[in-house]
Amino acid sequence: MDKEFLSQIDGLGELIPDPKLDNETIICECFCVNVADIRELCAANKQVDVSLLEKSYSFGLGCQSCVKKIESWVHNIF
């Protein structure tokens, strides 16, 4: 394959927006915190605030897999 074609393929990620998660998607399984909960609580700043989620929902205080995998979901909330 030629380099120009491969370069175009690499650039596709910038053209295709990240898919937004459904409201019902559970992010913190230990405390049943879903995307709707996160959107509602963090709506003012339109960004995920883990410390606010922790205080309000005990988010991340169980097994912590939701916090460990934050890069896989945080950009798909808003």
C-alpha positions in Angstrom: 0.0 0.0 0.0 1.2 3.5 -0.7 2.0 6.0 2.1 -0.7 8.5 1.0 -3.4 5.9 1.3 -2.2 4.8 4.8 -2.0 8.5 5.8 -5.7 8.9 4.8 -6.7 5.9 6.8 -4.9 7.3 9.9 -6.8 10.6 9.4 -10.2 9.0 9.5 -10.3 9.0 13.3 -10.4 12.8 13.2 -13.3 12.8 10.8 -15.5 10.3 12.6 -16.8 11.6 15.9 -16.8 9.4 19.0 -20.1 7.7 19.4 -22.0 9.0 22.4 -23.1 6.4 25.0 -26.7 5.6 25.7 -28.2 7.0 28.9 -28.8 3.4 30.2 -25.2 2.3 29.9 -23.8 1.4 33.3 -20.3 2.9 34.0 -19.9 2.0 37.7 -21.3 -1.4 38.2 -20.6 -1.5 41.9 -23.0 1.4 42.6 -25.1 1.3 39.4 -24.1 4.7 38.1 -25.2 5.0 34.5 -24.5 7.6 31.8 -27.7 9.5 32.5 -26.5 10.0 36.2 -23.2 11.3 35.0 -24.7 13.6 32.4 -27.2 15.0 34.9 -24.6 15.6 37.7 -21.9 17.0 35.4 -24.1 18.9 33.0 -23.1 22.4 34.1 -19.5 22.0 33.0 -20.1 19.4 30.2 -17.2 17.3 31.5 -16.9 14.4 33.8 -16.0 15.3 37.4 -14.9 12.1 39.1 -14.7 13.8 42.6 -18.2 15.0 42.3 -19.4 11.6 41.2 -17.6 10.0 44.1 -19.3 12.4 46.6 -22.8 12.0 45.1 -22.9 8.3 44.0 -19.8 6.6 45.7 -18.6 6.3 42.1 -15.3 4.5 41.9 -15.2 3.5 45.6 -15.9 -0.2 44.9 -13.7 -2.3 42.6 -12.5 0.9 40.8 -12.6 -0.6 37.4 -14.7 2.4 36.2 -12.0 4.8 37.2 -9.2 2.5 35.8 -10.9 2.4 32.4 -11.9 6.1 32.3 -10.2 6.7 29.0 -12.4 4.1 27.3 -15.7 6.0 28.1 -15.1 9.6 29.4 -15.0 11.1 25.9 -18.3 9.5 24.9 -20.4 11.1 27.7 -20.9 14.6 26.3 
